[in-house]
Amino acid sequence: MKEFKPIEIKEPFKTDIIEFVDPKDFTKYYREHEDEFMNMSTYKLNMRYKIPGYKISQPRNKGKDESGTNDEKNELKLVKDYRGNTYNEDSRKYLTDSPEGLELLRSEIMAKYEDLEKRISNIEAYLSNQ
């Protein structure tokens, strides 16, 4: 019988989350703490550092730069996050327990509900006229 190599089991990455107000705030922190970012995967960086509306990216080609010399510094990039997750500029206003934040959320949900209701009515009217 063939022996199989055991599968390595890794525990989930858990860390303290550090939130930033905007990309400038993150850039300032990054410049002051570059050693924290060394040898950390993009996944782990994005789990730990939260920049509203952005995600952290790393260049894939870590070889030679345009001048032909080895690029030792692995510079991070911030890219716009279009995933529509719950952590972006629009949802930050709901991250409060205040009645104003809840009322704002309720009014926006109701507006979307009413728009959806109107669209359904228009579809029903169109289909009934055929």
N, C-alpha and C positions, 0 to 999 in steps of 0.2 A: 504494500500500500504506500501511496505517496504521502509524505508528511508535508503539511502546510505550515507556513510561517504564521505565527499568531498575529492577529490584527491589533494594531495599536489603538487604544481607546484614550481619547483626549477629553478632558473635562471642558465644559463650556467656558468661554472667556468672560470673566466678570471683572469689572473695574469701576472705579469712581468716574462719573460722567462730569466733564468740564464743559460748561456752556459759555458761548461767546455771543456778544450782541450783534456783531457784523464781521465781515472778512478782515477789516482793518484791525479790530480787536484781536482776532486770531493771529494775524500776521505778527503783531507786536509780541504776543505770547510765544509764538514759534521762534522768533529771532532771539528771545531771551532764554529759551529752553530747548534748543535744537538737539541736545544730547538725549532728551526723552524720546525723540522721534526716530532715533537710530534703530535699525533692525526690527522695526515694528511693521507688520503687514497692513495693507490698506484697510482690510476688514477691521482690524483692531483699532486703527486710528479713527475710523468712522464710528466705532462703538464708543470710544472714549471722548472724542472731541466733537461737540455739536455746534455747528455754525448754521443759523437759520437760512434755509434755501440753498445751501451748498453742501457738497461732499468733498472729501479729500481724495486726491488722485496722486499716483506716483508714476514717473516715466518708466516705460517698460524696457527701453534699451539703455542699459547701464554701462555701455561700452565707451567708445570714443566720442568726444564732442566734435563740433565743426572744425576746430583747430587741429584735430588729429591727436590730441593728448587724452589720456584717460581721465574721465570725469569722475573724480572721487566723491564729489558732493552729490547726494541724491536729493535734489530740490523737489519739494512737494508743490502741488498745484491745487487750487480750489476750482471746482467746476460746478456750474449751476445744477441743482438737483431737481429734475423734472418728474421724479417718481410719484409725486402727489402723496407722500406719506404725511403723517400727522405732525411732523416737525418742520414747518416752513413759516414764512413771514405771516401768512394769513392765519395760521392756527395759533401763533404765539399770543394773539389777543384773547384767546380762550383759555390760556393756561393759568387762569386766575380763578379763585373761588368767589370773586365778587359778584353781586347781583347784576351789575352792569355787563360783565362778561357773559353771564348766562342769558341775559335778555338779548344781547347782541347775537349770540348763537341761535337762540330760539327764533328771532326775527328773520335771520338768514335762512334757516331751515324752512320756515313758513313761506318765504318768498320763492324758494326752489320748489316747494310742494305745489304752490299755486301755479307756477310756470308749467310744471309737469301736468297738472290737472287741465290746464288750458290746451296743452299739446295733445293730450288724450282726447279731449272734446273735439278738437279740429280733425283728428284722425277718424274718430267715429262719424263725424259729419261728412267727411269725404267719402268714407266707405258706404254710408247709407245712401248717398246720391249716385252711386254707380249702379 
